[in-house]
């Protein structure tokens, strides 16, 4: 299987090349219920390791053909921070990437380890999953390796955030009946107020999962997003076409909705009818609502 895949056009990041650090098989310390890969026994270390030289040879070959790449996305059929040479690989990538940005997609399980933090410091953007803030939820939903402790993950994210001045994005994937409950969201909310990430992406299942679990509708995710503190920069990820019907919002409705949760332009396009959009623009003009940018997204928020 190829180490490099793409390019893929990303609305947020531009033209992206993926780098798969586990091209031969799934190698992960989680076996998430929603994973698009087949179920597999969790592992604490890679059994099949590609060398840094192999990765760089593949990458340089593709970069020679595609000289308009905007971002290199480090990922894996599994967990990329289990790759034993991640820090050394990033040293080599940073030598050749020029103006290209680097991004890693990680489940965050090893973030408390100094070696992992050392490697992640070399990225331009770090995106970590945090589906659960309680041990029971982590065990049920992410089916984590028995060595993994959610409290260590949370402590590790806090210590990493103190050092990392670039964008730190947290991703929460909601699964019906597991981490979309009041109890679990309250635990996540309490922790995220301490972490203060650059952005929080909330999504749900949009591909066939490994196990028989259900995702949430856009309307359900939107409702759950209001259970988080309004100061948190939450972005709802909805890859599939949203079928929600645009509604009419009065001035008071708009102010109250945005008070509960800042909305992105994408949210506005889905939720607001034409007249409501006009009312929103008047509120912006009258300085009752303003636009603030968090890690590539504009959010409509109320003036303090």
C-alpha atoms as one frame of an Amber mdcrd trajectory, in Angstrom:
protein
   0.000   0.000   0.000   1.247   3.542  -0.731   2.715   5.720   2.014   1.611
   8.950   0.304  -1.986   9.552  -0.782  -3.628  12.502  -2.491  -3.482  15.339
  -3.256  -6.893  16.033  -1.739  -8.549  19.429  -1.928  -9.497  20.552   1.566
 -11.710  23.597   2.026  -9.912  24.470   5.250  -6.323  23.611   4.446  -6.121
  23.821   0.636  -4.384  21.089  -1.348  -3.328  18.341   1.059  -1.015  15.344
   0.785  -1.559  12.519   3.261   1.332  10.580   4.794   0.277   7.165   6.133
   2.761   5.909   8.724   1.101   2.490   8.866   0.360   1.654   5.223   0.422
  -2.135   5.578  -2.287  -2.659   8.226  -4.226  -1.149  11.117  -1.881  -0.489
  14.054  -3.639   1.337  16.870  -3.981   1.485  20.642  -7.722   2.200  20.197
 -10.375   0.068  18.504 -13.073   2.732  18.262 -16.659   1.613  17.714 -17.028
   4.127  14.865 -13.722   3.369  13.101 -14.011   2.927   9.343 -11.288   0.262
   9.497 -12.106  -3.308  10.448 -11.964  -4.286  14.144  -8.465  -5.188  15.309
  -6.676  -6.024  18.531  -5.165  -2.933  20.127  -1.394  -2.622  20.385   1.010
  -0.385  22.285   3.662  -0.251  19.556   3.933  -0.754  15.794   4.748  -4.272
  14.656   5.428  -3.199  11.065   7.552  -0.037  10.810   8.424   1.837   7.636
  11.755   3.654   7.819  12.196   7.427   7.729  14.126   6.972   4.484  11.188
   5.114   2.898   8.745   7.843   3.909  11.007  10.648   2.669  11.725   8.895
  -0.636   7.997   8.529  -1.253   7.261  12.096  -0.161  10.008  13.701  -2.227
   8.847  11.780  -5.282   5.293  13.116  -4.957   6.421  16.665  -4.116   8.462
  16.684  -7.316   5.233  16.088  -9.255   2.984  18.385  -7.185   4.606  21.688
  -6.344   1.439  23.477  -5.215   0.808  21.538  -1.980  -0.509  23.583   0.950
  -0.384  21.043   3.769   1.153  17.673   4.632  -1.177  15.634   6.836   0.438
  12.978   8.999  -1.975  10.148   9.728  -2.036   6.345   9.800  -4.114   3.205
   9.535  -4.185   3.527  13.289  -2.360   5.965  15.573   0.547   8.001  14.103
   2.180   8.799  17.468   2.902   5.067  17.862   5.343   5.467  14.969   8.732
   5.158  16.734  10.603   7.659  14.527   8.052  10.491  14.433  10.362  13.173
  15.795  13.188  12.237  13.405  10.737  12.117  10.508   9.496  15.609  11.275
  13.066  16.903  11.296  13.481  15.571   7.756  10.094  16.847   6.562  10.785
  20.316   7.955  14.013  20.438   5.947  12.177  20.050   2.643   8.656  21.406
   3.154   9.395  25.085   2.576   6.151  27.064   2.951   4.007  23.925   3.182
   2.227  23.529   6.524   2.210  20.305   8.534  -0.745  18.776  10.375  -1.089
  15.611  12.457  -4.325  13.735  13.201  -3.883  11.830  16.475  -6.121  10.174
  19.058  -4.116  11.944  21.771  -3.405   8.746  23.696   0.357   9.324  23.968
   0.267  13.091  24.539   1.500  12.759  28.127   4.788  11.190  26.976   7.741
  13.614  26.634   8.911  11.957  23.400   5.477  12.407  21.829   5.296  16.051
  22.896   8.766  16.646  21.460   7.595  15.340  18.080   4.291  17.231  18.106
   6.061  20.526  18.821   7.520  20.252  15.293   4.093  20.493  13.606   2.306
  23.639  12.453  -1.098  22.328  13.579  -1.951  19.504  15.977  -5.406  17.931
  15.943  -6.222  15.544  18.801  -9.314  13.430  19.379 -11.055  13.603  22.736
 -14.316  11.687  22.505 -14.529  11.092  26.237 -13.404  12.725  29.462 -14.345
   9.788  31.727 -12.724   6.336  32.014 -15.963   4.409  31.430 -16.747   6.281
  28.226 -13.195   5.841  26.895 -13.437   2.106  27.489 -16.886   1.797  25.872
 -16.468   4.079  22.874 -12.775   4.113  22.015 -12.093   0.605  23.341  -8.676
   1.797  24.415  -5.726  -0.449  25.161  -5.766  -1.374  28.866  -2.583   0.645
  29.482  -4.286   3.898  28.496  -5.559   6.208  31.239  -7.888   9.065  30.289
  -6.600  11.176  33.189  -3.055  10.910  31.832  -4.337  11.988  28.414  -6.052
  15.032  29.917  -2.996  15.979  31.969  -0.786  15.512  28.911  -2.952  17.767
  26.751  -2.799  20.497  29.392   0.985  20.318  29.676   1.386  20.266  25.885
  -0.932  23.253  25.448   1.282  25.286  27.794   4.239  24.809  25.410   2.512
  24.812  22.030   1.735  28.298  20.679   0.356  27.150  17.313  -3.177  25.857
  16.583  -4.329  22.992  18.807  -7.625  21.537  17.593  -9.721  19.058  19.552
 -12.074  16.691  17.737 -15.081  15.028  19.387 -16.956  12.355  17.458 -20.372
  11.759  18.968 -22.033   8.349  19.060 -25.657   7.963  20.077 -26.174   6.745
  23.622 -22.512   6.860  24.630 -20.841  10.279  24.666 -23.826  12.469  23.790
 -25.331  12.290  27.284 -25.510  15.166  29.776 -23.000  13.475  32.072 -20.368
  12.932  29.390 -20.780  16.381  27.834 -20.534  18.032  31.259 -17.248  16.195
  31.836 -15.922  17.252  28.430 -17.087  20.827  28.920 -15.415  21.150  32.327
 -12.128  19.887  30.939 -12.185  21.927  27.721 -12.679  25.123  29.711  -9.326
  24.346  31.332  -7.598  23.303  28.108  -8.805  26.268  25.997  -7.976  24.737
  22.581  -7.869  26.871  19.453 -10.964  25.164  18.087 -13.249  22.234  18.922
 -14.667  20.181  16.052 -17.787  18.153  16.855 -18.862  15.532  14.351 -20.502
  12.135  14.138 -20.406   8.900  12.150 -20.466   9.573   8.406 -18.912   6.353
   7.088 -19.767   2.677   7.698 -18.497   1.932  11.241 -16.625  -1.125  12.463
 -19.354  -1.893  15.009 -23.176  -1.485  15.008 -23.437   2.042  16.421 -25.409
   5.113  15.332 -24.451   8.706  14.707 -26.440  11.857  15.419 -28.329  14.114
  13.058 -27.147  17.659  12.456 -30.028  18.935  14.602 -29.011  16.632  17.465
 -25.376  17.733  17.281 -26.441  21.368  17.186 -28.532  20.838  20.323 -25.663
  19.080  22.112 -23.293  21.893  21.129 -25.392  24.313  23.205 -24.668  22.183
  26.273 -21.050  23.363  26.104 -20.005  26.725  27.489 -20.621  29.525  24.982
 -16.998  30.717  25.281 -15.711  27.509  23.669 -15.003  27.818  19.901 -17.115
  24.906  18.662 -17.386  24.037  14.979 -19.918  21.439  13.815 -18.426  19.134
  11.207 -21.063  17.900   8.776 -19.598  16.234   5.693 -22.891  14.848   4.498
 -25.485  17.201   3.065 -27.602  18.649   5.834 -31.324  18.291   5.200 -32.416
  20.710   7.917 -34.920  23.293   6.732 -33.868  26.923   7.098 -35.915  28.728
   9.745 -36.986  32.248  10.564 -35.121  33.847  13.466 -36.177  37.124  15.055
 -33.571  39.555  16.352 -34.087  38.172  19.867 -33.836  34.574  18.592 -30.526
  35.336  16.905 -29.063  37.013  19.976 -30.197  34.201  22.266 -28.969  31.459
  19.917 -25.531  33.033  19.541 -25.379  33.634  23.277 -25.737  29.871  23.797
 -23.209  28.979  21.097 -21.304  31.093  18.570 -22.272  30.103  15.020 -20.105
  29.760  11.921 -21.061  31.007   8.496 -21.794  27.370   7.559 -24.239  27.112
  10.483 -25.933  30.302   9.325 -26.294  28.942   5.788 -28.018  25.814   7.116
 -30.192  27.336   9.843 -31.197  30.834   8.725 -33.624  31.823   6.006 -32.962
  34.918   3.863 -34.716  37.390   6.196 -32.874  35.996   9.219 -29.536  36.457
   7.431 -30.487  40.087   6.801 -31.301  40.540  10.496 -27.925  39.025  11.400
 -26.096  41.500   9.159 -27.966  44.380  10.809 -26.892  43.095  14.229 -23.285
  42.974  13.006 -23.576  46.517  11.620 -25.107  47.717  14.897 -22.211  46.101
  16.818 -24.410  43.752  18.810 -22.716  40.775  17.152 -19.145  40.549  15.899
 -17.055  38.069  13.924 -14.047  36.401  15.563 -11.677  33.971  13.841 -10.520
  30.758  15.515  -8.107  28.577  13.559  -9.377  29.187  10.009 -13.070  29.611
  10.893 -15.111  32.762  11.412 -17.597  32.661  14.292 -20.452  35.062  14.957
 -20.319  35.974  18.677 -22.046  38.519  20.885 -20.207  41.579  22.115 -19.390
  41.273  25.799
